[in-house]
């Protein structure tokens, strides 16, 4: 595949023209402006007569920007009735608690395994604190518990009404065990969450977000296959935006997921630590990202945006845990 374009040179929007941008008659992408940057973490607004729905809500630290985005799209946040979560990581679900407090009629749709961690976020917070340390508050604000009666447990294949659309929930583990992708069968488009990887607008590079503790390459492969089989017309990535060349996108994601796995494995066998393996990832990927950044983009900014959306250290830790837990035989430790 040509280096210039991982997915066939599709036209992708590479400017950020505001906090909310309309993608379809009933669909907006809202830039939650994570850490004051553009195009890192998205929420998707779906509108219908019965109310507004958000697919993912971003960090608790950017709730004001999220709600400003809903207003910029021309809607009243008080009309939000559904918060649909692809998974409960803090960059996608962090704002759920404060939103539910601010929106007395909103209900939260979440994977069965994710639900207990919204009710009691202490495990989520401690696992994120291991990764982010004293950056926690700045990045993620304050995670608040959600009362059980506000939750709707989503099982595999369930249908969710979101705005004017019906979304089918597809259990898609790999990135996280409690992960769902949302398939709009009528339009054959998918809100895939993080299982479809990270591709920042205007940079045609697909990066796998591979955090601990749930990373499973076997599960992830199966989840990619499940989504590929739908031949979706579009993916709406949380990091970040619309992808049209979906089959090529999945092929590149799958290839890179395993290439990075081989790198991590070689590092582990050589006795490297997480920082050294992260440096190996950066050494391979950053030059590619810089090359693939569109002419109008600053290459250094593109590298920084990818790192904000999914950082190398976290990815290294995810692979290390995966191999130690699931494949000790590959490390000569069996
Ligand atoms: Zn994410």
Boltz pocket constraint, residues with backbone or C-beta under 6 A from the ligand:
constraints:
  - pocket:
      binder: B
      contacts: [[A, 89], [A, 91], [A, 92], [A, 194], [A, 209], [A, 238], [A, 239], [A, 309]]
      max_distance: 6.0
